[in-house]
Every structure is written in structure tokens, then in C-alpha cells.
């Protein structure tokens, strides 16, 4: 067995080179344009800078990585890291990724941003997303964009299915079921300018579809076909509904009614004004296929929560899995 004694020594000081303000080291390509720059950029403020060029003549700005300190007049930052790809002259957008502390020095707010920032327009945060922390310790997320889409990840083939979309008008479309703790609409009050109006969703143990209306009876029985009355294709109501229920009322008048598939028949004195309602329980294939219903499409009211699917947990990084 061999013995290796330990040695203790101080690392000698190494020579340092200090350059002036705005000094840069450049590596140039064949067309003599800077491809890579490393140094200190001085454009009214000092910050560490690494720049990357594409070599194209129409390039407007170099891509860059910068670390900022002090009041940054462009990014409004007090310290941070910004990474931005090169930008072409005919492209007004500014793709970027940014990790920054910003605002007043005492605010202590930080955020991670990624997307497109265009400083040449009024709304410069186009198609961008960022997360931030308020001075009080709470967090928020902001999304800017005309439309947002979420798709599944098929294990085979090239067919992608849209799972959810959100457009600039705030319209949300979900290609599946929606589960929630509670729900309501919340809108500007239609009468009072300084108030908002809120109503709760109507919920129950059945996935009910409600059809209603008002009719004045004639001398012959009145027939109301759900498909025709609501402008739906023939057979639509029957395909959607099961376990139907109906009700007709007329103040101070005696009326009779019957429901045969999609047709409601009402009889009574001529001139009688009736309010009618037909309720059906959804039975379409989408309702049957959702994981919150049984094989008949009936809502499963009581269930035992299950563990999250295994495929959403982190997998160990291996040479074949990165």
C-alpha cells in the first residue's frame, strides 16, 4: 500500500487585465460581421454582455445574454438575466426569455418571462407569459396573446387533439369535462355603473338539458317539436336526451299535455297562454365517454379519489431519456 501525503499551499495570484468602458472581444465570421461578442456593453449603462449573430445581412440586433445591475433604461430592471435571440430587420417582434428583479429597489419583486416583447408598439408584451412575486409575498401569472391552445401528446402517429383553447375575447373551449369546486357568472352590472352582478351556476345530480317556452293555444291541439322549435336537425333531441320530464302550466286554466319523444302536445281552451318546460338527461356519446359517468352516461356522484397517473411524475434521466 502506498501513502500519499497531503500538501497545503496557497494558490498564487494570477495576472489580471482590466479594459476600458465598453471593451469587447469579438469573433467574426466570413463576412466580417461579429458572430460572437463578449464584454461590457456601455449604452448609457454598464452590464455584462454576450452577443450572438446569425451572419445574415438583414439582421437588426444581435442575440444576446446580459446580466444587468442598477436602473436599466430598456428593461426597467434592477438586476437580472435576459436572453434574446437575434432579430431580423423585417421582424418587429422580439422573442425573449428573461429572469429579472424589477420595479422599485425596495419592492423585491422577481419574475420569469418568456415569449415575444416588441418595444416598437403600444402593447409591447405580445404573446408573452411571465410569473412574478409581489412585495407582499403573493404570486401571480400574466399571459398576453391573441389565442392559446393546448394539445395532447400522442404516443404514435401524427394526429394531435386539441384539448383546450382560449382566445382574445376570453372564450374558453374544452374538449372534455369540466370539474370545479363552485361556479358563477360575474359581469358588469347591467343597471348600476359602480357594481358587478354575480349568479351561481345551477347544479344537480343529473346532467340535465332544459327546453322551455310560451305558447297560445288554438282550437286544435298544439304540437311543439323540440328539434323544429329550436332549429336543430331532425333526431338531434332524441340523440341527446333520455329520461325526459315535462310540465305545462296556465294560470287559472285547465290544460293537458303529453310528451312523445321530441314532441310535446298541449290541449286546452282556445286562447289559453301556456308556459311549458321539457327536461332531458344527456345521453350522447361524449357524456358516456367521460370519466365522471358510468356506462350509461349517468353522473357518478360518489367516488374515491385515485393517485395521479404515473406518466406525469418525473422520470429518472438516463442516456435514452432526456
C-alpha positions in Angstrom: 0.0 0.0 0.0 1.3 3.4 -1.0 0.9 6.5 1.1 0.2 9.9 -0.5 0.9 12.8 1.9 -1.3 15.8 1.7 0.1 19.2 0.7 -1.1 22.6 1.7 -0.2 25.6 -0.3 -1.7 28.9 -1.3 -2.8 29.5 -4.9 -0.6 32.2 -6.4 -2.2 35.4 -7.7 -2.8 35.4 -11.4 -2.3 38.3 -13.7 -5.5 40.3 -14.5 -6.3 42.5 -17.4 -8.6 45.5 -17.0 -10.0 47.1 -20.0 -11.9 50.4 -20.5 -15.6 51.1 -20.7 -17.4 49.3 -23.5 -14.5 46.9 -24.2 -15.4 43.8 -26.2 -13.8 40.7 -27.5 -15.2 39.7 -30.9 -15.1 36.6 -33.1 -16.1 37.4 -36.7 -17.4 35.2 -39.5 -16.5 35.2 -43.2 -18.5 38.3 -44.0 -16.5 40.2 -41.2 -19.7 40.7 -39.1 -19.4 39.9 -35.4 -20.7 36.4 -34.8 -19.9 36.3 -31.0 -19.1 39.2 -28.7 -18.1 39.0 -25.0 -17.5 42.1 -22.9 -19.1 45.1 -21.3 -21.8 47.0 -23.2 -21.9 50.6 -22.5 -25.1 52.3 -23.9 -25.8 54.7 -21.1 -25.4 51.9 -18.5 -22.9 49.1 -17.9 -23.7 45.4 -18.0 -22.0 42.1 -18.8 -22.8 41.1 -22.3 -22.6 38.0 -24.6 -23.9 38.6 -28.1 -24.6 36.2 -30.9 -25.1 37.0 -34.6 -26.7 34.9 -37.4 -24.4 36.3 -40.2 -27.4 37.4 -42.2 -27.2 40.9 -43.7 -30.8 41.7 -42.7 -30.1 41.2 -39.0 -31.2 44.1 -36.9 -30.0 43.2 -33.5 -27.6 40.5 -32.2 -29.0 37.9 -30.0 -27.6 38.3 -26.5 -27.3 37.2 -22.9 -26.9 40.1 -20.4 -26.7 40.4 -16.7 -28.0 43.8 -15.5 -27.4 45.8 -12.4 -28.7 49.2 -11.5 -31.6 51.0 -13.2 -31.8 49.5 -16.7 -33.4 52.1 -19.0 -34.5 49.4 -21.6 -35.8 46.6 -19.4 -36.7 48.6 -16.2 -34.6 46.2 -14.2 -32.6 46.4 -11.0 -30.8 43.1 -11.6 -31.4 40.1 -13.8 -30.6 37.8 -16.7 -32.1 38.4 -20.1 -31.6 36.0 -23.1 -32.8 37.2 -26.5 -32.4 35.5 -30.0 -31.1 37.6 -32.9 -33.8 39.7 -34.6 -34.2 40.4 -38.3 -35.0 43.8 -39.7 -38.3 42.8 -41.2 -39.4 41.2 -38.0 -40.8 43.7 -35.5 -41.2 41.1 -32.7 -38.6 40.5 -30.1 -38.5 36.9 -28.8 -37.0 36.7 -25.4 -36.6 34.8 -22.1 -36.0 36.9 -19.0 -35.3 36.3 -15.3 -35.3 39.7 -13.6 -35.8 41.6 -10.4 -37.7 44.7 -11.4 -39.5 47.8 -10.1 -38.5 49.9 -7.1 -35.4 48.6 -5.3 -37.4 48.0 -2.1 -40.2 46.1 -3.8 -38.3 42.8 -4.1 -40.3 41.5 -7.0 -39.0 38.9 -9.3 -40.3 37.2 -12.4 -39.6 34.8 -15.2 -40.8 35.8 -18.6 -40.7 34.1 -22.0 -42.3 34.9 -25.3 -42.3 37.9 -27.6 -41.7 41.5 -26.5 -42.0 44.3 -29.1 -40.9 47.6 -27.8 -41.9 49.3 -31.0 -45.7 49.1 -30.3 -48.0 50.4 -27.6 -48.7 46.9 -26.3 -45.1 45.6 -26.2 -45.8 42.3 -24.3 -47.2 40.4 -27.3 -47.7 36.7 -26.9 -45.7 36.5 -23.7 -46.1 34.8 -20.4 -44.5 35.7 -17.1 -44.7 34.8 -13.4 -43.9 37.3 -10.7 -43.8 37.8 -7.0 -45.4 40.8 -5.3 -43.7 42.7 -2.5 -46.2 41.2 0.0 -45.1 37.7 -1.0 -48.0 36.7 -3.1 -47.6 35.4 -6.7 -49.3 36.0 -10.0 -49.1 34.9 -13.6 -49.8 37.0 -16.7 -50.5 35.8 -20.2 -50.6 38.0 -23.3 -51.7 36.7 -26.7 -54.4 36.5 -29.3 -55.1 32.8 -28.8 -53.8 30.0 -26.6 -54.1 26.3 -27.5 -53.3 23.1 -25.6 -52.9 19.8 -27.3 -52.4 16.2 -26.3 -49.1 14.3 -26.9 -49.9 11.2 -29.0 -47.6 8.2 -28.4 -47.9 7.2 -32.1 -48.8 8.8 -35.4 -49.0 12.5 -36.2 -52.6 13.3 -35.1 -52.8 15.9 -32.4 -56.0 16.5 -30.5 -57.0 20.0 -29.2 -57.6 19.7 -25.5 -58.4 23.4 -24.8 -58.3 26.8 -26.4 -58.6 30.4 -25.1 -59.0 33.3 -27.5 -58.6 37.1 -27.1 -62.3 37.5 -26.3 -61.9 35.3 -23.3 -63.8 32.4 -24.8 -62.6 29.1 -23.4 -63.3 25.8 -25.2 -62.6 22.5 -23.5 -62.6 19.2 -25.4 -63.6 17.2 -22.3 -65.4 17.5 -19.0 -65.0 20.5 -16.6 -64.9 19.9 -12.8 -65.0 22.7 -10.3 -65.5 23.5 -6.7 -68.1 26.1 -7.4 -69.0 28.4 -10.3 -70.8 31.6 -11.2 -71.0 34.3 -13.9 -69.6 37.6 -12.8 -70.3 40.5 -15.2 -70.5 44.3 -15.1 -73.9 45.2 -13.6 -76.4 45.9 -16.4 -78.0 48.8 -14.4 -75.6 50.1 -11.8 -72.3 51.5 -13.1 -70.3 51.1 -9.9 -71.4 47.4 -9.3 -70.9 44.0 -10.7 -73.5 41.2 -10.9 -72.9 37.6 -9.9 -75.1 34.5 -10.1 -74.3 30.9 -9.1 -74.4 28.0 -11.5 -77.4 25.7 -11.2 -76.2 22.2 -10.3 -77.8 18.8 -9.5 -77.3 15.0 -9.6 -78.3 14.8 -13.3 -76.7 16.3 -16.4 -80.0 18.0 -17.4 -80.8 19.8 -20.6 -83.7 22.3 -20.3 -86.1 23.4 -23.1 -88.8 25.9 -22.3 -91.2 28.3 -24.0 -94.6 30.1 -24.1 -97.5 29.3 -26.5 -101.0 30.4 -27.0 -103.4 27.5 -27.7 -105.6 27.3 -30.7 -108.8 25.4 -31.5 -106.7 22.3 -32.2 -104.1 20.6 -30.0 -100.8 22.4 -30.1 -97.7 20.3 -31.1 -94.2 21.5 -30.2 -91.3 19.6 -31.7 -88.1 20.2 -29.8 -86.0 19.8 -33.0 -88.1 22.2 -35.1 -88.7 24.7 -32.3 -85.0 25.2 -31.7 -83.8 24.9 -35.3 -82.0 21.6 -34.7 -81.7 18.8 -37.3 -84.3 16.1 -37.1 -83.3 13.5 -34.5 -81.0 15.7 -32.5 -83.2 16.0 -29.4 -83.7 12.2 -29.3 -79.9 11.6 -29.7 -79.1 14.0 -26.8 -81.8 13.1 -24.3 -83.0 10.3 -22.1 -85.3 10.1 -19.0 -87.4 13.1 -20.2 -89.7 15.1 -18.0 -92.3 17.8 -19.0 -94.6 20.3 -17.3 -97.2 22.8 -18.7 -98.9 25.5 -16.7 -101.6 28.1 -17.4 -102.8 30.5 -14.7 -106.5 29.7 -13.8 -106.9 27.3 -16.8 -107.0 23.6 -17.1 -104.6 22.1 -19.7 -103.5 18.6 -20.6 -100.2 17.6 -22.2 -98.2 14.6 -23.3 -94.6 14.1 -24.5 -93.8 11.6 -27.2 -90.1 11.5 -27.9 -89.3 15.1 -29.0 -93.0 16.2 -29.5 -94.9 18.0 -26.7 -98.7 18.1 -27.3 -100.9 20.5 -25.3 -104.7 20.7 -25.3 -106.9 23.3 -23.6 -109.3 26.2 -24.3 -108.5 28.3 -27.3 -106.6 31.4 -26.4 -105.1 30.0 -23.3 -101.5 31.2 -22.7 -99.3 28.3 -21.5 -95.7 28.1 -20.2 -94.1 24.8 -20.9 -90.9 23.1 -19.9 -89.2 19.9 -21.1 -86.1 18.5 -19.3 -84.0 15.7 -20.6 -80.9 14.0 -19.2 -77.9 13.9 -21.5 -77.0 10.5 -23.1 -74.8 11.4 -26.0 -71.5 9.5 -26.6 -69.3 12.3 -25.2 -71.2 12.1 -22.0 -70.9 8.3 -21.9 -67.1 8.5 -22.6 -66.2 11.0 -19.9 -64.5 9.5 -16.7 -67.1 11.1 -14.4 -70.1 9.0 -15.7 -70.9 5.3 -15.9 -71.5 3.2 -19.0 -75.0 4.7 -19.4 -73.8 8.3 -19.2 -75.2 8.8 -15.7 -73.1 11.0 -13.4 -71.2 9.1 -10.8 -72.0 11.1 -7.6 -69.7 9.4 -5.1 -66.2 8.3 -5.9 -62.8 7.6 -4.2 -60.0 9.9 -5.5 -57.2 8.0 -7.1 -53.5 8.7 -7.3 -52.1 10.8 -10.2 -51.2 8.9 -13.3 -47.7 7.6 -13.3 -46.8 9.3 -16.6 -47.0 12.8 -15.0 -44.3 12.1 -12.4 -40.7 12.9 -13.0 -38.7 10.1 -14.7 -35.0 9.5 -13.9 -32.7 11.0 -16.5 -30.9 8.3 -18.5 -29.0 8.4 -21.7 -32.2 7.4 -23.5 -34.5 9.7 -21.6 -33.6 13.4 -21.6 
